[in-house]
């Protein structure tokens, strides 16, 4: 039996580009860790808009 929680300080850490909070590596991100930018689905939905989006008016 375990005596308390496992020490996960060895996991990689990144900073979320939206909320600026640190988040750690997860198994589900194993193959795409280099592409992960957001700590959660909420932050992914609230990501900043690009200036080259489809909302740019055409003249």
Helices and strands as residue ranges (DSSP letters): E 13-15, E 22-24, G 27-29, G 33-35, H 41-45
